[in-house]
Amino acid sequence: MKLNPEKIIVVNVLILISWLVVHENGIRFISAKMHIQSTIVETFLEIVLVTVTSLSLYHAFKKHRRSQLHYANEYRNIFKDSPLPIWIYDRNTLIFMEVNKAAEDHYGYTRKEFLGMTILDIRDEKMHLKTRISAGQMPAEAYKSSGFWEHIKRNGETITVHITSTKIRFRDKECVMVIAQDITIQVIQERKLKELYAVEQENKKLLELHILQLNETLEEKRRLAEVIDRINNLAIITDSIGRIIWVNKAFVKHTGYELKEIEGKNPHFLHGPKTDPSTHAEMMESLKQDKFKNFEILNYTKEGEEYWVDMSFSPIYDRNNQIIRYISIQNIITERKAIDEKIREQNKMLRKIAWTNSHAFRKPVASIISLVDISNDMNQPQEIQEIHKLIGACAKELDTITKDIAKKIRN
């Protein structure tokens, strides 16, 4: 039968109570039976009782200490095995106090090198003052999103990270625990998207300028038609009721439709199963009201391949100011749409992980660190056992959270 520390203490208390109740009669009985002085019997029994009690309590304390060390090791393993870089630094000196394996792998420094550095060493010099201010303004609440920062790896590479942090007490010092999430790829993609958008807008302005010139004279219209026929953007010219009368070479090349196949058709034949009907309806209403604005819509090639376009409409007037033609310039934005969708998915995943980091991860980690420090100063078995239970619960919670984060990152 295995006895936990509480049961051992209860057994010892019962033995002591029993001893107090029967020891006088017992001593007299043993003394009479063995013909030994009662004082000698009493002394011997007291020695035995003290020895047994001491050994039992020592065994209980040793067992509890082993359990405490076991859970402390579990916490350290969870901290070290986290897929995200984590470190703890002294709030006053900014010196690294501890780092996990993910931080070593991601930043390129060894643990020994980290522990000889401050958090300023992984930042550009111009950010040192802001870093000191941020460290000194840590709020009282359990966690804080410190926003986006640029860090420098050992190889000199600059990365963008999202930082979340919390104040903890570690090794009897006021410290801050930091979780860093590398979002460099996301930032680069957003920058590329902005560059693509800028180029797209510049091309659109150029085309709009050409379209304005189209209204001046027939000669200018013919010249512009030649220009439009050579540009990479798709161009469609319809009559006043929307029937196709001309398309440029880029349109033929991209869609696979020759002009003779589609002449007289309405451009809506390019729509397909995934085309948003509401966008089409809005586009028709805009033309009815002579409000010529841009629309993004999904079209299909002759082979059934999907492609996104950003289309603009411009009317062509006759001498009586009546619309006789419409010209539509279409910029292919399929790549931009794909990047948009990818960024939305990445942002969704990052928000979930950030929420887990800030709400679920730091609370039990901070609790375990504080509980371990507190338990080192405790001598009462009952108090130590209570700390042991709390650490165990936090460790299990952290294990579940860490596995969930790792699974999300792998996916």
Phi, psi and omega in degrees: 000127179268132180250131174280169184304323180295317180294323179298317179296317179299317180299317180296320178297317179297320179297317180296317179297316179299320179298316180296327183283318191247002190295324181295310179295323180295318180297318180296321181294313181294321181296321181288320182291320186260358179057047177239146180301141184298327180294323179291317180297317181297316180298316181298315181294324178295321178298316180298316181297314180296319180297312181298316180297316181296315180297320180295314179294323178296318179298317180296315180296317181296319180295318180293323179296319178298319179295319180297317179294325179299312181289328176296321178293324177299316178300315182298322179295318179296316179299314185286328185269003179299139179288346180258143177299128179228139173214163177237131178230153178290125184294332183274315184264346183066015179281140175296128178260328180198147176221156177261176184295323180299323178294318178299312183295320187283322185265343176089357177268149172280165178300320180298319179294318178302313185291350175258010183240170170246168180293346176289335184289344178255016179233155175293149184302326182291347179260002184296316182296315178299322179296315179298319179296316180298318180294326181279347182250026178300128182286171182283338183293169189291333183216164180207131172273113184269008175082204186256134182227154172259126178246158180243124177284172179299326181278005178092354180290135177264130179236156176255129182231151170261126186253131169235142187214162178210146177281135176219167172253120185225124182053044178062028178229151174285114186232173176230130175261133186237137172243125183249131179240115184287119179240025183302316182299317179298317181296318180297318180296319178295323178294318178297321179298318179296321179295317178298320180295321180296317178296318180299317180293323179295317177297322181294320178296320180296317180293321179296324176297318178295322180294322177298319179293335180298335183277353187284301181214162178297323180297315178295325178295318179295319179296317180293325177299322177294320178297312182299325181293340183260346184285163181278342179286150178282136180229136177229134173243129179239166173280188187292341179253013170093013178272135184293130175240346181196144172223154181270175183297324180299322178296313181299316182295319185281318186270335183088357180267129172277155183302321182294337179283331190241358181300131182091348178276158173277138181303348181293347179295344178285346181286162182212196186302324185262003177291133182286115181298328181293326177294319178298315180296319179295323180295317179295319179295322179297318180293322179298323183267008181057036175252102189262097179237176184274148177225144172253125186214153181265124177244174181229141176281178179298329179275001179086011178279140181280143171208141180264141175228149169254108187250144175236151180241141174221134179275155173242126186256152172269189183293338179267014178064030176257141180288125178244341180214158167235138174241131180242123176255129186237119175268128179283121184237025181302316181296318180297320179297320179296319178294319177304313182295319180296318179295320178299318180293319179295318179297321179297315179294318180296322178296320179295315181292319179299320179297317180298316181300313188281330185256324187256323189282310188290330182299306179292328179296313179298322179297316182296314181301315180295318181295321179296316179298319180295317185294333180296337181261005183261144178239345182279123182303321183294318179292319179297320179297321180294318176299319179302316179296317181295318178296319179300316180296317180294321180296318178296319179297318179295321180300315179297316182295317182296317178297321180294317179297315181299320180296317181296319182292321178296324181283000000 
